[in-house]
Amino acid sequence: MFRCVIPLALLALAAPADSNFDLVKRRNAHWAWQPVRPAPLRIDAMLYARMAKAGLTPAPRASDAVLHRRLAFDLTGLPPDPHAPSDFTARVDYYLAKPQFGERWARHWMDLVRYSESHGSEGDPDVPEAWRYRDYLIRALNDDVSYHQLLREHIAGDLLANPRIDKSTQTNESVLGTAHYRFVEHGFQPVDPWEDRIKWVDNQVDVFAKAFQGLTVSCARCHDHKFDAISQKDYYALFGIFANMRPTQRAIDSADHLNRNKAELSALKEKMKSAAAGQFRQQAAKIDWAAAKVPDTVTVDSPDFRGWIGHGEAIIANAGAFRAGVPAIEPRGVYSNLLSSKHPAVITSPRFKIETDYVSVKLAGGNFASAQIIVENYAVPRGGIYALRAIPNENDAKWMTIKTEFWKGFSAYIEVSTKDDVTHFLVDGPAAKTGKPENNGRSWFALRAVAHHNEKQPPASTSRPTLKTTAYTLEAIDAWVANTMLDEQAAWLTVLLQAGLLKADLPDLLADYNRLEMEIPVARRAPSVLEEGGPPQPLLIRGNHKQPGEPVPQRFLHALNSSDYRDTRSARLRLADEMLHPDNPLTARVGVNRLWAKIFGKGIVATPDNFGLLGERPSHPELLDALAAAFSKDGGSIKRTLRTLLLSDAYQRSSTASADAQSKDPGNRLLSHMPVKRMEAEAIRDTILSVSGLLRADMYGPSVDVFYAHDTGSTKGDRPKGPLDGNGRRSIYLEVRRNATNPFLEVFDFPVPSSTRGERDVTNVPAQSLALLNNPFVIQQCEQWGANLVKLPPAQRAAKVFVQALWREPGKQELAGIEELAASLAVEHKTSVDDARVWRDVAQSVLNLKEFLYIQ
């Protein structure tokens, strides 16, 4: 995570003796806040002008083999494709169109949002279905969804009136963008959940600001920013936006897909209601009330579901709701299964301050639907002090009590959800004795009432007398048909249904209904958020979570002329609009700078996550603005922008630095030659799989369990150890967990998922050579590679291993060296050069060449 390490000279510059914070002065003085100055985009001319002023001459064009390897790894992260066109422009288009492009560039984006499939801390609980966000990125980048659309989906994809729908898969792509909000670290059963909540909301602010605006806004949590035009109020204005998001799991299917047969089922229910009411009237007239064994009273509750919010088929219904076949007529409540138990459903209460010892819910449910008290948005139940769930697994609603004495003073809300929609599913408590959950896509709940109380027992329901008469029953039936039913009338008709005195006999309608209901699809879920629309967040004095100050209305940055948001329910939509407004000079600059950095090894702004005073100034400010203006004008096309960069002379230059360049521009900031880049961890692993012939080409789907060094059970939260070779999948499909990392990827600087990493560390340490020599994955793959090599004629083996690893023919001396090595290894193994073990070791030695690890 970024730390505000402040040089004394800059401190003196930024904090004068009177320590006044002049935001306008800072904004006007720093280049990043100034408007983008459009200019014709002439990459090579702009670069050459600076080179000429420094007395430098551009390097010559690189060889075709070097260029091909460079291009293949930059765009796909894999060795060159022998079927690629020979013409360089056609070759660029070829690689941009390959599906592997999305796999490569999705990982760059995942670095920005600190992608992780677990929350860390003790137990390392899952972020369920997080892999769907990774697949979303791959699809979006392959389809060249605009940068601006992707940012809008990341900020407010769940709130868009017209989300982006993939018609081929009926997927709501937009809502998937919000999954990144859930990639936060949670403490283990924090006793101060408000402090923990501040920590992860701060992380959300930090990631948003760095990834999309190149600003260190989180440095203003405790005070006005020491250097940049960011006040402490700016920080809490953004904090309030993100603090109003409740974690949830959302169905990602399109509305049309989820609503399959909904109209037909609703129409059939109306027919059932009409037919059943007619039957009930006839049956009521024949009841012998003197002999009928029915109670003199019914019980009713007084639920109040005003202000409850949710998603899916969580229906807040008045008395009279019923399910197919009419087994009962329900009182007022929230129901998820009025049409089908396949439908996803989440309903949450207004936020409240816990002031009682107990909270009770009157709940029915099936297949581990649950109600949960979520304290300060901490939605990861882990037993212990967080045993705050009620799981009924019963058809009849009953009071279920949750002890909340420990949490008095904290804010909370009640979440009621079906099994697959709970934020983090866990079978615990008494429910564990009621059976095992079924993974058939069916789960349901019926919420009748909620009570906050200090006594151990929940309040008693209200008893209402009944009139055991035909007239009273007919009045209830008529009220049901007219949709004017009272709770006691619903209860009375249900009593008669349960006693067998009333019965709906609807075989034909029910058969039609069941046939249509079976066709309802099971929803796919992904991590997301639910907008709460709460009040402004108080400024925390010195960042202390126990010292709230004045409330700060939600808005974007004051330096970008943002004003207070009146409608907090649409705050993230406003934020997305302002972030993408043409007057915001940061969004396009940050975006194109990241693309430039991935192609040329270093951004025009060398600190891609920090455009502030502590960051680097742009090496070519006019070029940065020309790129930003062209990017915006072109609609934010990532592929077209990359194509422009790749077709420049600058990209096609040799990586050999002249003597003048080494002395006059040792950091190569003027780009007189192409920088040499070390392959990233994933590219190294994927290339090893590729040359061994074991790399699988299939895309998407659940992640492969991570392979880690220790045995399962060595630490709490250990998951089953994944396969050594990751089932041959590309590295992007390997699970990313906070507490268990792949040791091979880790040694080659795979980032820790804590905050935005626009630029990875690139180390050169002995552990990397040791990994290429001793890592069991490398040895395993080289064994397969060696077995493939010995199938070739002896005269072809030495050249083949060289071409596969380095994508060039070996020179005569290199060829002789490999053959000599093979002969010496045959002697060492006491075998012949036709032994696969010999070529296993030859192959592994080639992997240890620097030329394998670095892209010229």
ZIZIVEN-V822848 format. One record per backbone hydrogen bond with DSSP energy under -1.0 kcal/mol. NH is the residue of the N-H (numbers start at 1). CO is the residue of the C=O. E is the energy in kcal/mol with one decimal. If there is no record, write none. Layout:
# ZIZIVEN-V822848
[[NH,CO,E] [NH,CO,E]]
This chain:
# ZIZIVEN-V822848
[[5,3,-1.9] [11,7,-2.2] [12,8,-2.2] [13,9,-1.6] [14,10,-2.9] [15,11,-2.1] [19,16,-1.9] [26,22,-2.1] [27,23,-2.7] [28,24,-2.5] [29,25,-1.3] [30,26,-1.1] [34,31,-1.5] [46,42,-2.6] [47,43,-2.4] [48,44,-2.9] [49,45,-2.0] [50,46,-1.2] [51,47,-2.0] [52,48,-3.2] [53,49,-1.7] [54,50,-1.4] [55,52,-1.1] [56,51,-2.8] [59,672,-3.2] [62,652,-2.8] [67,63,-2.7] [68,64,-2.6] [69,65,-2.2] [70,66,-2.5] [71,67,-2.8] [72,68,-2.6] [73,69,-2.2] [74,70,-2.3] [75,71,-2.2] [76,72,-2.5] [84,81,-2.1] [91,87,-2.4] [92,88,-2.4] [93,89,-2.0] [94,90,-2.2] [95,91,-2.3] [96,92,-2.3] [97,93,-1.4] [101,98,-1.8] [104,100,-2.1] [105,101,-2.7] [106,102,-2.1] [109,105,-1.6] [110,106,-2.4] [111,107,-1.5] [113,109,-1.4] [115,110,-2.2] [117,736,-3.3] [119,125,-2.7] [124,121,-1.3] [127,117,-2.3] [130,127,-1.5] [132,129,-1.6] [133,130,-1.8] [135,131,-2.1] [136,132,-2.1] [137,133,-2.1] [138,134,-2.0] [139,135,-2.5] [140,136,-2.6] [141,137,-2.7] [142,138,-2.2] [143,139,-2.1] [145,140,-2.7] [147,636,-3.1] [150,146,-2.3] [151,147,-2.3] [152,148,-2.3] [153,149,-2.4] [154,150,-2.2] [155,151,-2.2] [156,152,-2.8] [157,153,-1.8] [159,156,-1.8] [166,171,-2.7] [170,166,-1.6] [171,166,-1.4] [172,252,-4.0] [173,164,-2.0] [173,171,-1.3] [174,164,-1.0] [177,174,-1.2] [178,175,-1.1] [179,176,-1.7] [181,178,-1.6] [182,179,-2.0] [183,180,-1.4] [184,182,-1.8] [186,119,-1.7] [196,192,-1.7] [197,193,-2.7] [198,194,-2.2] [199,195,-1.7] [200,196,-2.0] [201,197,-2.5] [202,198,-2.5] [203,199,-1.5] [204,200,-1.9] [205,201,-2.5] [206,202,-2.6] [207,203,-2.6] [208,204,-2.4] [209,205,-2.7] [210,206,-2.4] [211,207,-2.7] [212,208,-2.0] [213,209,-1.3] [215,209,-1.8] [219,216,-1.7] [220,217,-2.4] [221,218,-1.5] [225,230,-2.4] [230,228,-2.3] [235,231,-1.6] [236,232,-2.0] [237,233,-2.1] [238,234,-1.9] [239,235,-2.9] [240,236,-2.1] [242,238,-2.0] [243,239,-2.6] [245,242,-1.4] [246,530,-3.0] [248,528,-2.1] [250,526,-2.7] [252,524,-2.7] [254,170,-2.4] [258,254,-2.5] [259,255,-2.3] [260,257,-1.2] [262,259,-2.4] [265,261,-2.8] [266,262,-2.5] [267,263,-2.2] [268,264,-2.3] [269,265,-2.2] [270,266,-1.7] [271,267,-1.8] [272,268,-2.6] [273,269,-2.7] [274,270,-2.3] [275,271,-2.7] [276,272,-3.4] [277,273,-2.5] [278,274,-1.7] [279,275,-2.0] [280,276,-3.0] [281,277,-2.2] [282,278,-1.7] [283,279,-2.5] [284,280,-3.0] [285,281,-1.5] [286,283,-1.1] [287,284,-1.2] [289,287,-1.1] [292,288,-1.5] [294,292,-1.4] [298,464,-2.7] [300,462,-2.9] [308,305,-1.6] [309,348,-2.3] [311,346,-1.8] [313,344,-3.2] [315,313,-1.1] [315,335,-2.9] [317,333,-2.7] [320,330,-3.4] [326,323,-2.5] [330,321,-3.4] [333,317,-2.0] [334,447,-2.4] [335,315,-2.5] [336,445,-2.0] [346,311,-2.2] [347,416,-2.5] [348,309,-3.4] [349,414,-2.2] [352,412,-2.8] [354,410,-2.9] [358,453,-2.2] [359,402,-2.3] [360,451,-3.2] [361,400,-2.5] [362,449,-2.8] [363,398,-2.6] [364,446,-2.1] [365,394,-2.6] [366,444,-2.4] [370,417,-2.4] [371,390,-2.4] [372,415,-2.6] [373,388,-2.4] [374,413,-3.1] [376,411,-2.3] [378,375,-2.3] [379,377,-1.4] [386,383,-2.4] [387,384,-1.5] [388,386,-2.0] [390,371,-2.9] [398,363,-1.8] [400,361,-2.5] [402,359,-2.7] [404,357,-3.0] [405,357,-1.2] [407,404,-1.5] [408,405,-1.3] [409,354,-2.8] [410,407,-2.1] [412,352,-2.4] [413,374,-1.5] [415,372,-2.9] [416,347,-3.0] [417,370,-2.4] [418,345,-1.8] [421,418,-1.4] [432,429,-1.7] [433,430,-1.9] [434,431,-1.8] [443,341,-2.6] [444,366,-1.5] [446,364,-2.4] [447,334,-2.9] [448,362,-3.2] [451,360,-2.7] [453,358,-2.1] [462,300,-2.2] [464,298,-3.5] [466,296,-2.8] [469,467,-2.6] [473,469,-1.8] [474,470,-3.1] [475,471,-2.3] [476,472,-1.7] [477,473,-2.3] [478,474,-2.7] [479,475,-2.0] [480,476,-2.0] [481,477,-2.2] [482,478,-2.2] [484,479,-2.6] [490,486,-2.2] [491,487,-2.6] [492,488,-2.0] [493,489,-2.3] [494,490,-2.1] [495,491,-2.1] [496,492,-2.0] [497,493,-2.1] [498,494,-2.8] [499,495,-1.8] [501,496,-1.9] [502,496,-1.5] [510,506,-2.8] [511,507,-2.2] [512,508,-2.2] [513,509,-2.5] [514,510,-2.9] [515,511,-1.9] [516,512,-2.0] [517,513,-2.8] [518,514,-2.0] [520,517,-1.4] [526,250,-1.7] [528,248,-2.7] [530,246,-2.5] [532,244,-2.8] [539,550,-2.8] [541,547,-2.6] [543,540,-2.5] [544,541,-2.0] [547,544,-2.0] [549,539,-3.2] [552,537,-2.3] [560,557,-1.1] [561,558,-2.1] [562,557,-1.6] [565,554,-3.1] [570,567,-1.2] [571,568,-1.2] [574,570,-2.2] [575,571,-2.6] [576,572,-2.4] [577,573,-2.3] [578,574,-2.6] [579,575,-2.6] [580,576,-1.9] [584,581,-2.2] [590,586,-3.1] [591,587,-2.2] [592,588,-2.6] [593,589,-2.1] [594,590,-1.7] [595,591,-1.6] [596,592,-2.6] [597,593,-2.3] [598,594,-1.9] [599,595,-1.4] [600,596,-3.3] [601,597,-1.3] [610,607,-2.0] [611,214,-4.2] [615,612,-1.2] [619,604,-2.6] [624,620,-2.4] [625,621,-2.2] [626,622,-2.2] [627,623,-2.6] [628,624,-2.5] [629,625,-2.7] [630,626,-2.2] [631,627,-2.6] [632,628,-2.2] [633,629,-2.5] [634,630,-2.1] [635,632,-1.5] [636,631,-2.8] [641,637,-1.6] [642,638,-2.5] [643,639,-2.5] [644,640,-1.9] [645,641,-2.0] [646,642,-2.9] [647,643,-1.9] [648,645,-1.1] [652,648,-1.0] [654,60,-3.2] [662,658,-2.2] [663,659,-1.6] [664,660,-3.3] [665,661,-2.0] [668,665,-2.2] [674,654,-2.2] [677,855,-2.3] [679,853,-3.4] [684,680,-2.1] [685,681,-2.3] [686,682,-3.0] [687,683,-2.2] [688,684,-2.0] [689,685,-2.1] [690,686,-2.2] [691,687,-2.8] [692,688,-1.5] [694,689,-1.7] [695,689,-1.1] [696,728,-3.0] [704,733,-2.6] [714,711,-1.6] [718,715,-1.5] [722,706,-2.2] [726,723,-1.5] [728,725,-1.8] [729,726,-2.1] [733,730,-2.0] [734,731,-1.8] [735,704,-2.8] [746,742,-2.4] [747,743,-1.7] [749,746,-1.5] [750,745,-1.7] [754,752,-2.3] [757,111,-1.4] [768,765,-1.7] [770,766,-2.4] [771,767,-2.0] [772,768,-2.0] [773,769,-1.1] [774,770,-2.9] [775,771,-2.2] [779,775,-2.2] [780,776,-2.6] [781,777,-2.4] [782,778,-2.4] [783,779,-1.9] [784,780,-1.4] [785,781,-2.5] [786,782,-3.0] [787,783,-2.0] [788,784,-1.9] [789,785,-2.2] [790,786,-1.9] [792,789,-1.7] [796,793,-2.2] [800,796,-2.2] [801,797,-2.3] [802,798,-1.2] [803,799,-2.6] [804,800,-2.7] [805,801,-1.6] [806,802,-2.9] [807,803,-2.1] [815,811,-3.1] [816,812,-2.5] [817,813,-2.0] [818,814,-2.1] [819,815,-2.2] [820,816,-2.4] [821,817,-2.3] [822,818,-2.6] [823,819,-2.1] [824,820,-2.3] [825,821,-2.3] [826,822,-2.0] [827,823,-1.7] [828,824,-2.2] [829,825,-2.6] [831,826,-2.8] [835,832,-1.6] [839,835,-1.2] [840,836,-2.0] [841,837,-1.9] [842,838,-1.9] [843,839,-2.5] [844,840,-2.1] [845,841,-1.9] [846,842,-1.9] [847,843,-1.7] [849,846,-1.7] [852,849,-1.3] [853,849,-1.0] [854,850,-1.8] [855,677,-3.6]]
